[in-house]
Amino acid sequence: MSLKSLDLNLFQTFEAIYDRGNLTQAAQILNITQPAVSNALHRLRENLDDPLFIHAGRKMNPTPMAQKMIGPVRQALRLLETSIEPEDKFNPATSERTLRLGIGDIGETILLPPLVDLLQKEAPMMKIQALQVPRRSMPKKLALGEVDVAIDIPQLTSSELMYSDLMSDRQVCVVGLKHPLAKTKSLSLEKYLAMSHILVSSRARGGGIVDIELGRLGSTRKIAIRLQHYQAAFHMLQSTDFSLTAPLQLTRMYPCHAFELPLTVPNLEFRLYWHRSSDQVRSNQWLRQQILSAAGVS
């Protein structure tokens, strides 16, 4: 196969299907009809002699070849975007770029609403795509341009990454409003350890900051359930006697009763990361400033 015989516009469709795993949603992103997406995928399959995506229920899963292609395809499309829209003429008010943020559960809930408000005023034609990327993969994703910036705790280590401190929040213990302790003012360490706890973590094993500090005291807490997202945890508080340790800003968004932790725990810190090659790119600089403003960082 030669690129000379291949319509390069097909790769935009390929990326949209890869991101959404659904032809209808891909069509909505591209602002074309679903038959047009199906036709583009059919042409790409014929040219590459690979199915690229396999139906699994309502989702289309990428084949090994598609997984191999997506990184270089995204990098090439980003390069084309910046070529079409020169950096010295970047205008957020008219730009139609898609901003790709590597961001987790806490950042999505706390930072995205004020960021969206800012972008609707300053860059109404831009789109945001929030991506939850494994920490070990983030430096590579930033280097390839698959992610413009990332928001994470201070554990991303790479000489090619740059960062700004973004926000800091202390953790508190919360229970549902019907919990037996919901009307008490303080929480002793003894009562904290006697509770059944929800642990929110994207990792399959291991504790959190609280568990590290408890270990130093020679204590452990009982983890009743491990979840991936705080939203599910806060909803679960309303129908159980579980407790949850979470950032203070997050707890203010849900109906719950909060206690100061009965032990000293370091604040939860977040940083804004970007790749060194993007440091002087005007659009990336603008995006970073919008995120800092959304976080209240002057």
C-alpha positions in Angstrom: 0.0 0.0 0.0 1.2 3.5 -0.8 0.1 6.7 0.9 -0.3 8.2 -2.6 -3.4 6.0 -3.1 -4.8 6.7 0.4 -7.2 9.6 1.3 -5.5 11.0 4.4 -8.8 12.4 5.6 -9.7 8.8 6.5 -7.3 8.9 9.4 -9.5 11.6 11.1 -12.3 9.1 11.0 -10.1 6.4 12.2 -9.1 8.5 15.3 -12.7 9.4 16.1 -13.8 5.8 16.0 -10.8 4.8 18.1 -11.6 7.4 20.7 -15.4 6.8 20.9 -15.6 3.1 20.0 -18.9 3.8 18.3 -19.8 4.9 14.7 -22.6 7.2 15.8 -20.6 9.1 18.3 -17.7 9.3 15.8 -20.1 10.9 13.3 -21.2 13.4 15.9 -17.6 14.4 16.6 -16.8 14.8 12.9 -20.1 16.5 12.1 -20.9 14.0 9.3 -23.4 11.3 8.9 -23.0 7.7 10.2 -23.1 6.2 6.7 -20.2 8.5 5.8 -18.2 7.2 8.7 -19.1 3.6 7.8 -18.0 4.3 4.2 -14.7 5.8 5.3 -14.0 2.9 7.6 -14.8 0.4 4.8 -12.3 2.2 2.5 -9.6 2.2 5.2 -10.1 -1.5 5.9 -9.7 -2.3 2.2 -6.6 -0.1 1.8 -4.9 -1.5 5.0 -6.2 -5.1 4.6 -7.2 -5.2 8.3 -10.7 -4.9 10.0 -9.2 -2.3 12.4 -12.2 -2.5 14.7 -14.2 -5.5 15.9 -17.8 -5.3 17.2 -18.2 -6.3 20.8 -21.8 -5.5 21.7 -22.3 -1.8 21.2 -18.6 -1.0 21.3 -16.0 -1.4 18.5 -12.7 -2.6 19.9 -9.5 -1.9 18.0 -7.5 -4.7 16.5 -3.7 -5.0 17.2 -3.0 -3.1 14.0 -5.3 -0.2 15.0 -3.6 -0.1 18.5 -0.2 0.1 16.7 -1.4 2.9 14.4 -3.2 5.2 16.8 -0.1 6.9 18.3 1.6 7.8 15.0 -1.7 8.8 13.5 -2.5 11.1 16.3 0.9 12.7 16.2 0.6 13.2 12.4 -2.8 14.8 12.8 -1.6 17.1 15.5 1.3 18.2 13.3 -1.1 18.9 10.5 -3.3 20.9 12.8 -0.5 23.1 13.9 0.7 23.5 10.3 -2.8 24.6 9.1 -3.1 27.0 12.0 0.3 28.6 12.5 1.3 29.3 16.1 2.0 33.0 15.5 -1.6 33.3 14.2 -3.2 31.2 16.9 -6.5 32.8 18.0 -8.5 31.0 20.7 -11.6 32.9 19.7 -11.7 31.2 16.3 -9.7 28.0 16.8 -11.5 24.7 16.3 -8.9 22.6 18.0 -9.7 19.7 20.3 -7.9 20.0 23.6 -6.8 16.7 25.0 -6.4 16.6 28.8 -4.9 13.7 30.8 -7.0 14.1 33.9 -8.3 11.8 36.6 -11.5 11.7 38.7 -10.7 14.5 41.1 -9.5 16.9 38.4 -12.5 16.2 36.2 -14.9 17.1 39.0 -13.1 20.1 40.5 -11.3 21.7 37.6 -13.3 20.9 34.4 -16.5 23.0 35.3 -14.6 26.3 35.8 -12.3 25.5 32.8 -15.3 24.9 30.6 -16.8 28.2 31.7 -13.6 30.0 30.7 -13.4 28.3 27.4 -17.0 29.0 26.5 -16.2 32.7 26.8 -12.6 32.7 25.4 -12.7 29.8 22.9 -16.3 28.9 22.1 -15.3 26.7 19.1 -12.8 24.6 20.9 -13.6 21.1 22.2 -12.3 19.3 25.2 -11.5 15.6 25.5 -10.8 14.3 29.0 -8.6 11.2 29.0 -7.8 9.0 31.9 -4.4 7.7 31.1 -2.3 5.3 33.3 0.4 7.2 35.0 3.2 5.1 33.6 2.0 5.9 30.0 1.5 9.7 30.5 5.1 10.8 29.6 4.9 8.9 26.3 1.4 10.3 25.5 2.6 13.9 26.1 5.7 13.3 24.0 3.6 11.9 21.1 1.1 14.8 21.3 -1.7 12.4 22.1 -2.3 14.5 25.2 -1.7 18.3 25.3 -1.3 18.6 29.1 -1.8 16.3 32.1 -3.1 16.9 35.7 -1.7 14.5 38.2 -0.2 14.1 41.7 3.6 14.7 41.9 4.6 11.2 40.7 5.2 11.8 37.0 9.0 11.4 36.6 10.6 12.3 33.3 13.4 14.7 32.4 11.2 15.7 29.3 8.3 16.9 31.4 7.8 20.3 32.8 5.2 21.3 35.4 3.5 24.0 37.5 2.0 23.5 40.9 -1.8 23.5 40.4 -3.7 22.9 43.6 -3.4 21.6 47.1 -6.2 20.3 49.3 -6.5 18.6 52.7 -8.3 15.4 53.2 -11.3 14.9 55.5 -13.4 11.9 56.5 -17.1 12.0 55.4 -20.2 9.9 56.1 -23.7 10.0 54.8 -26.3 12.2 56.4 -28.1 9.1 57.9 -24.9 7.7 59.4 -25.0 7.1 63.2 -22.1 9.6 63.6 -23.5 12.2 61.3 -24.6 14.6 64.1 -21.3 14.4 66.1 -18.7 17.1 65.8 -15.4 15.2 66.0 -14.0 11.9 65.3 -11.4 10.0 67.4 -8.8 7.7 65.9 -10.4 4.8 67.7 -13.8 5.5 66.0 -12.1 6.1 62.6 -10.4 2.7 62.8 -13.7 1.0 63.8 -15.4 2.3 60.7 -15.8 0.4 57.4 -14.1 2.5 54.7 -14.5 3.1 51.0 -11.1 3.5 49.2 -11.1 5.3 45.9 -8.1 4.4 43.7 -7.4 3.7 40.0 -4.8 1.1 41.1 -5.8 -2.5 41.7 -4.0 -2.8 45.0 -2.3 -0.8 47.7 -3.7 1.9 50.0 -3.7 5.7 49.9 -2.0 8.5 51.8 -4.0 7.8 54.9 -3.0 4.1 54.9 0.7 5.1 54.7 0.3 7.4 57.7 -1.7 4.8 59.7 1.1 2.2 58.9 3.6 4.6 60.6 1.4 4.5 63.7 1.2 0.8 63.6 -2.5 0.8 62.7 -4.7 -0.3 59.8 -8.2 0.6 58.7 -10.8 -1.8 57.3 -11.4 -1.3 53.6 -14.9 -2.5 52.9 -15.0 -1.7 49.2 -12.5 -0.3 46.6 -13.9 1.9 43.9 -12.4 3.8 40.9 -14.4 7.0 41.1 -15.4 9.4 43.9 -18.8 10.0 42.4 -19.8 6.4 43.0 -18.3 6.5 46.5 -20.3 9.6 47.5 -23.5 8.0 46.2 -22.8 4.9 48.2 -22.5 6.9 51.4 -26.2 7.7 51.2 -27.3 4.1 51.6 -24.6 2.6 53.8 -22.7 3.2 57.0 -19.4 3.4 55.2 -17.0 6.3 55.5 -14.9 7.9 52.9 -11.7 9.9 53.1 -11.6 12.5 50.3 -10.3 16.0 49.4 -12.2 18.8 51.1 -13.2 20.6 47.9 -14.8 17.4 46.6 -16.8 16.8 49.7 -18.5 20.2 49.4 -20.2 19.1 46.2 -22.1 16.2 47.8 -24.6 15.9 50.7 -22.5 14.5 53.5 -21.1 15.2 57.0 -17.4 15.9 57.3 -14.9 15.4 60.1 -11.3 16.5 60.4 -9.1 13.5 60.2 -7.9 12.2 63.7 -4.3 11.9 62.4 -1.9 14.1 60.5 -2.0 13.5 56.7 -0.1 15.4 54.0 -2.2 17.5 51.7 -3.2 16.1 48.3 -1.1 17.9 45.7 -1.8 18.3 42.0 0.5 19.5 39.2 -0.1 20.6 35.6 2.4 18.7 33.3 3.4 19.3 29.7 6.2 18.1 27.4 9.3 20.1 27.0 8.7 20.4 23.3 5.4 22.2 23.9 6.8 24.7 26.4 7.0 27.6 23.8 4.1 26.5 21.7 1.6 29.4 21.9 -1.5 27.3 22.0 -0.2 25.1 24.7 0.9 28.1 26.7 -2.6 29.6 26.4 -4.2 26.3 27.5 -1.9 26.1 30.5 -2.9 29.6 31.6 -6.6 28.8 31.3 -6.1 25.7 33.5 -4.2 27.7 36.1 -6.9 30.4 36.1 -9.6 27.8 36.5 -7.7 26.4 39.5 -7.3 30.0 41.0 -3.6 30.1 40.5 -2.4 33.6 39.7 
